[in-house]
Amino acid sequence: MQTTAYAPPTAAAALPNEATGIDAAKPVYNALSVTTDRALAANYLEARLAEAAALPLELPDTLDDIAAWITRHTDAVGEQYRDYLAARKAGAPRRYFQNKAQALYFLKAVAPTKLVDGAWLYGVMQRWDDEDFRPLIRIYLEELGDGVPDKNHVLIYRKLLAQHGCEQWQSLPDSHFIQGAIQLALAQGAENFLPELIGYNLGYEQLPLHLLITAYELNELGIDPYYFTLHVTVDNAATGHAHTALEGLKQIMPRVGDAADFMRRVAAGFRLNDLGVGTVDAIASFDLEAETVAMLASKSVVGKNMHSDYCRVAGRTVNDWLAVPGQIPEFLEKLEGQGWIRRGEPAANSRFWKLIQGERAEMFGVFSPYEQQLLQDWIATPRAGVPAAAEGAEAAPRVLSHRAILRSMESLNQGSATRSSAPRGLIRHRFPEDEHAWESIGCELRLLEARLAATGSKDEAMDMLVGLMAPDRHHTSSGLMATRVFSRLYG
């Protein structure tokens, strides 16, 4: 039973003015991604909590009311999603993504948050020997897929980005880094911001309508929605993270300390979820014309010296056009005027596109899959901005039914129920999933195995494993192995 009386954290020294607003997000995110800086984390959290204090709050005051609120929220989301599916069946267009390029842009736009998925809970891992923290630790382990690569949320998203050439997200505006910076700051501030962490977790684990819709529409566009459907199943209110988040709050609520103040701070942490660029905002921020021009302008930095003098458009060499990034819009107009680009028609009808894709494409490999999709959709969209009517190149819709989701939930629950118990010895040297691939794993894992075998106690082993399960390490080979071992020992 948790009996600690939680007092508000001591206010940290104020950051310089330029570091207290949205502009602080990216440097804080980058710093906390690679270093431990609890003072920076505390400063950032204090600033964001002050900013969020003015936001409206829908979280009830009591535990019983919160449980009822979660049920109502889940039912409302289910009804809204049912209405969405009915509208789509009746012929309504996609709600979020006008084309595949916008969907890929969305994957990139939310990458700073998705690539630290679950990080806010890392700070409670040092409390693994306290039963009151078991629900929160259980959530963190499941965010890490219990060390199974195909279930590790961050690793799944990294692979999704790589598959579609969307790895270049670091130049996103600072506002896109706010949620990720908050999560990393909570990871390092759990000792002083525990109620806020619990409140943030409670809010983050609720099932949002946009998650269901984005999964459906990504699937419709031929983009693997597994990362998103996985969250639909594991965040369910009956047995998933939404339920477990409430259980974590119940177990850590102070029995002797000031429960009312604790709940006030839980509510403050809950509000943090509403800061920064959310899913719907990220989708709406896509501008096909602006994104295409910006992409080509970035390419011009390298391409301005790569073309022969005989390559001329409107009497000027291509190198001349590319010498000044600001000339790209006019350059595109000239390409269109001379017939190189046929806007509003399938990209295959344009000579420019055949330079990118074709049997002897002169610019083969210049553009990533995301950049090619961007150009393809830009060409197919008439200059007036109205999307082309034909979308024959898109994948046929494959509806993600509620029955399929329920089957996935049952599978996950069965996997949890049949999870093997901790081995009799402190460390089992070989795990079944590693036996056939051990020789390819590498020296680092052999060294980890040896160090674990040399530990003198479970406490020492668990501390070593927790260090490898940090937000910047858990998705690596050693981090995955450490998570598997930890999960077995933890039970």
Secondary structure by P-SEA (a helix, b strand, c coil): cccccccccccccccccccccccaaaaaaaaaaccccaaaaaaaaaaaaaaaccccccccccaaaaaaaaaaaaaaaaaaaaaaaaaaaacccccccccaaaaaaaaaaaaaaaaaccccccccccccccccaaaaaaaaaaaaccccccccaaaaaaaaaaaaccccccccccccaaaaaaaaaaaacccccaaaaaaaaaaaacccaaaaaaaaaaaaacccaaaaaaaaaaacccccaaaaaaaaaaaaccccccaaaaaaaaaaaaacccccccaaaaaaaccaaaaaaaaaaaaaccccccccccccccccccccccccccaaaaaaaaaaaaccccccccccccaaaaaaccccccccccccaaaaaaaaaaaacccccccccccccccccccccaaaaaaaaaaaaaaaaaccccccccccccccccccccccccaaaaaaaaaaaacccaaaaaaaaaaaacccccccaaaaaaaaaaaaaac
